[in-house]
Amino acid sequence: MSGDEERAPAADTDQVFKALADRTRRYLLDLLHERNGQTLGELCDRLAMTRQSATQHLSVLEDARLVSTVRRGREKLHYLNPVPLQEIQERWIDKFERPRLRALSAVKRRAEDAMNDRPTFVYVTYIESTPDRVWHALTDPELTAAYWGHSNVSDWATGSPWEHRRTDGSGIADVVGMVVESSPPRRLVTTWAEPGEEPAGGPSRVTFDIEPYGGIVRLTVTHENLADEAEREAAAGGWAAVLSNLKSLIETGSPLPEQPWHMPAG
């Protein structure tokens, strides 16, 4: 490895620390943590500065990879990218304070779980397959259309938008969101919301965890931050049908002969 290659990670870290050193830029990250996917105008409404100054601060955050942007029509949406902060934590904090911080984090999670009354649904299924094939089935538009009735469309990079589009040729998306984490072929995290919707408690969030074991895969789907128990029940029925169809397609080459979500309850 050359000297330049050895110095590259440090340069990236320097950019992150430089970006975080400014109070305004830290406040911008706080605003995006509060509500991701904001336009420049929306962010400026909360800042006592011109659009030009705000743009300069956002440019520094983008260069440090702390903020990513997505074009949607004429709008440019800004999203928080937590990966550089996680890298700093792993390099500068975890290795020195890992046992104590893990204990504190566990206490914090238990306290938050006790206070958070928004429901979560978890579904686990076992598929005779490989992680790569399961990942492909979850992210390929043609395959999702075959077993889900909608096409999942995205480049699946962290920070990118994704859409759950109808297969009738209309191009209409019934669900939209952002790719929060993409680690093929083991983990995919996305937000979920109706187009144009601004849920009071924020969008729901779906995590796909793909774990290999010999010749099978355990697929765990966690749908969290659901609005209420009615939405949780709807999610439970929907995921059971979709994932049964996914399992059939991967293991047999064909989805179930009838669309399971049309089967009457009871």
Secondary structure by P-SEA (a helix, b strand, c coil): ccccccaaaaaaaaaaaaaaccaaaaaaaaaaaacccccaaaaaaaccccaaaaaaaaaaaaaaccbbbbbcccbbbbbbbaaaaaaaaacccccccaaaaaaaaaaaaaaaaaaccbbbbbbbbbbcccaaaaaaaaccaaaaaacccccccccccccbbbbbccccccccccbbbbbcccccccccccccccccccccccbbbbbbbbbbcccbbbbbbbbcccccaaaaaaaaaaaaaaaaaaaaaaaccccccccccccccc
